[in-house]
Amino acid sequence: MNHQPAITVRNNPDRHRYELLEGDTVIGKAHWVAFEEPGVPQRIFYHTVVDDDRSGQGLAAKLARHALDETIGQGLQIVPVCPYIKAFIRKHPEYRPHTVRIRPDHLEAIPC
């Protein structure tokens, strides 16, 4: 019997990203940066990617849902700079109350 390793998601705060794992292998990432604003701590999501050979399996959505749910659970607002995260939130309006409008200072906070 061919047993595939489980697909899991974890936050890797040292690398500022959520990681999509198949067993111990990273197959996707949602990069973020913390943004401090008085009274409104935020997490800027600026790039999401899943390995090309894993596309079309709903894995990016699994990664996004986990990352956004955990961000909200930590009391942080979401800044959806990443086109995938932005599109995901459009399709899942329950996340909209937890987002903030992108401003120039958010974009300046993203590492090059």
Backbone as CSV, one residue per row, in Angstrom:
resi,resn,N_x,N_y,N_z,CA_x,CA_y,CA_z,C_x,C_y,C_z
1,MET,0.841,-1.176,0.000,0.000,0.000,0.000,0.889,1.243,0.000
2,ASN,0.576,2.210,-0.861,1.342,3.435,-0.972,0.739,4.483,-0.034
3,HIS,1.459,4.786,1.042,0.951,5.732,2.040,1.629,7.087,1.857
4,GLN,0.834,8.118,1.535,1.351,9.471,1.365,1.477,10.146,2.730
5,PRO,2.550,10.915,2.946,2.656,11.671,4.200,1.522,12.690,4.307
6,ALA,1.148,12.986,5.543,0.078,13.949,5.782,0.498,15.352,5.347
7,ILE,-0.489,16.121,4.882,-0.275,17.530,4.546,-0.654,18.344,5.781
8,THR,0.281,19.141,6.276,0.043,19.968,7.458,0.488,21.397,7.176
9,VAL,0.089,22.303,8.053,0.495,23.705,7.957,1.030,24.122,9.317
10,ARG,2.133,24.877,9.285,2.686,25.409,10.535,3.197,26.821,10.286
11,ASN,3.179,27.613,11.353,3.795,28.931,11.288,5.266,28.763,11.641
12,ASN,6.137,29.370,10.863,7.564,29.368,11.145,7.960,30.826,11.379
13,PRO,7.767,31.322,12.621,7.990,32.748,12.879,9.436,33.191,12.633
14,ASP,10.403,32.293,12.780,11.793,32.671,12.523,12.016,33.020,11.058
15,ARG,11.231,32.423,10.177,11.345,32.706,8.736,10.203,33.595,8.240
16,HIS,9.329,34.022,9.144,8.195,34.896,8.803,7.352,34.310,7.677
17,ARG,6.934,33.064,7.886,6.096,32.426,6.877,5.329,31.271,7.483
18,TYR,4.170,31.011,6.881,3.450,29.772,7.136,3.968,28.779,6.113
19,GLU,4.133,27.546,6.551,4.662,26.515,5.670,3.655,25.398,5.495
20,LEU,3.474,24.991,4.258,2.647,23.846,3.902,3.613,22.673,3.764
21,LEU,3.377,21.636,4.542,4.309,20.515,4.591,3.660,19.229,4.134
22,GLU,4.417,18.440,3.407,4.053,17.054,3.114,5.097,16.233,3.853
23,GLY,4.693,15.666,4.981,5.674,15.048,5.869,6.573,16.141,6.417
24,ASP,7.874,16.042,6.157,8.824,17.060,6.602,9.249,18.002,5.475
25,THR,8.663,17.848,4.297,9.068,18.629,3.131,8.151,19.829,2.943
26,VAL,8.747,21.022,2.851,7.985,22.242,2.611,7.588,22.275,1.134
27,ILE,6.280,22.319,0.889,5.783,22.347,-0.498,5.022,23.635,-0.809
28,GLY,4.906,24.503,0.184,4.237,25.788,-0.033,4.557,26.743,1.095
29,LYS,4.421,28.051,0.802,4.743,29.074,1.798,3.815,30.271,1.641
30,ALA,3.446,30.850,2.762,2.732,32.130,2.779,3.582,33.076,3.627
31,HIS,4.264,33.987,2.958,5.186,34.902,3.634,4.417,36.059,4.267
32,TRP,4.884,36.456,5.446,4.236,37.551,6.165,5.282,38.399,6.876
33,VAL,4.876,39.587,7.249,5.694,40.465,8.080,4.770,41.107,9.111
34,ALA,5.260,41.207,10.338,4.486,41.860,11.396,4.521,43.361,11.179
35,PHE,3.401,44.000,11.489,3.305,45.454,11.346,2.636,45.974,12.600
36,GLU,3.331,46.837,13.308,2.794,47.373,14.560,2.181,48.739,14.328
37,GLU,0.943,48.839,14.719,0.242,50.110,14.698,-0.430,50.213,16.057
38,PRO,-0.364,51.370,16.715,-0.931,51.468,18.057,-2.349,50.902,18.142
39,GLY,-2.528,49.906,18.974,-3.838,49.317,19.211,-4.329,48.374,18.136
40,VAL,-3.603,48.250,17.015,-4.055,47.401,15.915,-2.864,46.601,15.364
41,PRO,-2.435,45.563,16.085,-1.345,44.746,15.537,-1.815,44.050,14.262
42,GLN,-0.926,44.009,13.282,-1.297,43.495,11.965,-0.261,42.507,11.451
43,ARG,-0.683,41.678,10.520,0.222,40.776,9.805,-0.007,41.012,8.320
44,ILE,1.059,41.420,7.643,0.994,41.681,6.204,1.354,40.388,5.477
45,PHE,0.435,39.872,4.685,0.718,38.718,3.825,1.095,39.268,2.454
46,TYR,2.321,38.945,1.992,2.791,39.559,0.757,3.186,38.579,-0.344
47,HIS,3.284,37.295,-0.057,3.620,36.341,-1.126,3.215,34.932,-0.696
48,THR,2.474,34.240,-1.552,2.068,32.858,-1.297,2.432,32.036,-2.523
49,VAL,2.997,30.868,-2.278,3.404,29.991,-3.375,3.273,28.536,-2.939
50,VAL,2.867,27.694,-3.881,2.833,26.239,-3.696,3.625,25.651,-4.850
51,ASP,4.399,24.601,-4.569,5.189,23.959,-5.620,4.326,23.677,-6.853
52,ASP,4.893,23.945,-8.028,4.161,23.780,-9.288,3.554,22.387,-9.445
53,ASP,4.286,21.369,-9.039,3.788,20.000,-9.219,2.655,19.653,-8.263
54,ARG,2.297,20.575,-7.365,1.198,20.354,-6.414,0.014,21.264,-6.694
55,SER,0.061,22.031,-7.769,-1.029,22.962,-8.057,-2.308,22.211,-8.426
56,GLY,-3.434,22.892,-8.230,-4.727,22.321,-8.582,-5.280,21.323,-7.584
57,GLN,-4.660,21.225,-6.410,-5.108,20.264,-5.401,-5.764,20.932,-4.191
58,GLY,-5.958,22.249,-4.265,-6.578,22.963,-3.151,-5.629,23.234,-1.999
59,LEU,-4.345,23.034,-2.219,-3.379,23.178,-1.132,-3.123,24.638,-0.765
60,ALA,-3.132,25.535,-1.751,-2.958,26.953,-1.441,-4.111,27.447,-0.568
61,ALA,-5.311,26.976,-0.836,-6.467,27.360,-0.020,-6.323,26.832,1.404
62,LYS,-5.818,25.613,1.546,-5.595,25.047,2.884,-4.576,25.894,3.642
63,LEU,-3.509,26.282,2.964,-2.474,27.124,3.553,-3.043,28.481,3.950
64,ALA,-3.778,29.106,3.042,-4.354,30.426,3.321,-5.334,30.374,4.489
65,ARG,-6.229,29.395,4.479,-7.231,29.301,5.542,-6.552,29.150,6.907
66,HIS,-5.573,28.269,6.995,-4.869,28.056,8.271,-4.175,29.347,8.712
67,ALA,-3.450,29.981,7.784,-2.704,31.197,8.120,-3.639,32.320,8.572
68,LEU,-4.740,32.510,7.871,-5.669,33.581,8.223,-6.395,33.282,9.530
69,ASP,-6.824,32.036,9.709,-7.510,31.666,10.957,-6.594,31.866,12.164
70,GLU,-5.341,31.456,12.029,-4.416,31.608,13.156,-4.108,33.080,13.409
71,THR,-3.966,33.851,12.357,-3.710,35.287,12.496,-4.851,35.959,13.258
72,ILE,-6.075,35.660,12.865,-7.252,36.213,13.552,-7.289,35.733,15.000
73,GLY,-7.005,34.455,15.206,-7.000,33.885,16.552,-5.989,34.541,17.477
74,GLN,-4.935,35.095,16.894,-3.914,35.789,17.685,-4.252,37.260,17.888
75,GLY,-5.421,37.674,17.406,-5.857,39.048,17.598,-5.223,40.043,16.635
76,LEU,-4.707,39.544,15.519,-4.062,40.405,14.532,-5.006,40.695,13.372
77,GLN,-4.855,41.866,12.786,-5.581,42.215,11.580,-4.773,41.738,10.375
78,ILE,-5.453,41.445,9.276,-4.832,40.935,8.056,-4.661,42.085,7.065
79,VAL,-3.447,42.189,6.510,-3.185,43.140,5.428,-2.901,42.288,4.189
80,PRO,-3.884,42.175,3.271,-3.766,41.248,2.142,-3.079,41.852,0.909
81,VAL,-1.751,41.964,0.968,-0.990,42.474,-0.180,-0.848,41.388,-1.245
82,CYS,-0.653,40.154,-0.825,-0.481,39.025,-1.743,-1.734,38.846,-2.604
83,PRO,-1.560,38.758,-3.938,-2.734,38.579,-4.806,-3.552,37.329,-4.479
84,TYR,-2.892,36.237,-4.090,-3.651,35.022,-3.772,-4.481,35.232,-2.505
85,ILE,-3.872,35.784,-1.467,-4.594,36.017,-0.211,-5.753,36.985,-0.452
86,LYS,-5.519,38.012,-1.250,-6.573,38.982,-1.582,-7.744,38.277,-2.273
87,ALA,-7.442,37.413,-3.245,-8.487,36.674,-3.967,-9.201,35.696,-3.038
88,PHE,-8.465,35.048,-2.145,-9.055,34.108,-1.202,-10.075,34.829,-0.319
89,ILE,-9.704,36.006,0.160,-10.614,36.774,1.021,-11.849,37.222,0.239
90,ARG,-11.691,37.569,-1.035,-12.854,37.922,-1.866,-13.833,36.753,-1.942
91,LYS,-13.313,35.523,-2.031,-14.165,34.332,-2.132,-14.721,33.898,-0.784
92,HIS,-14.108,34.357,0.299,-14.505,33.965,1.657,-14.724,35.227,2.494
93,PRO,-15.892,35.853,2.324,-16.144,37.158,2.944,-16.109,37.153,4.469
94,GLU,-16.130,35.987,5.090,-16.054,35.950,6.555,-14.731,36.523,7.074
95,TYR,-13.729,36.631,6.203,-12.446,37.191,6.615,-12.388,38.713,6.485
96,ARG,-13.294,39.296,5.726,-13.246,40.744,5.458,-13.237,41.616,6.710
97,PRO,-14.032,41.299,7.758,-14.003,42.155,8.948,-12.639,42.189,9.643
98,HIS,-11.770,41.268,9.291,-10.461,41.168,9.943,-9.337,41.745,9.084
99,THR,-9.700,42.402,7.995,-8.685,42.963,7.107,-8.632,44.485,7.244
100,VAL,-7.481,45.023,6.859,-7.327,46.474,6.820,-6.895,46.860,5.406
101,ARG,-7.227,48.064,5.035,-6.877,48.580,3.711,-5.364,48.750,3.619
102,ILE,-4.803,48.368,2.479,-3.363,48.484,2.247,-2.996,49.955,2.092
103,ARG,-1.963,50.355,2.834,-1.466,51.728,2.763,0.003,51.716,2.323
104,PRO,0.526,52.847,1.894,1.926,52.896,1.489,2.899,52.408,2.564
105,ASP,2.628,52.714,3.834,3.561,52.259,4.881,3.546,50.744,5.045
106,HIS,2.450,50.084,4.700,2.436,48.617,4.686,3.398,48.119,3.614
107,LEU,3.313,48.699,2.430,4.158,48.261,1.324,5.635,48.509,1.629
108,GLU,5.922,49.591,2.311,7.312,49.904,2.685,7.866,48.906,3.706
109,ALA,6.993,48.263,4.460,7.422,47.315,5.499,7.795,45.946,4.930
110,ILE,7.438,45.687,3.677,7.706,44.374,3.070,9.182,44.276,2.718
111,PRO,9.836,43.186,3.136,11.252,43.031,2.792,11.435,42.839,1.292
112,CYS,12.532,43.339,0.793,12.823,43.226,-0.650,13.198,41.811,-1.036
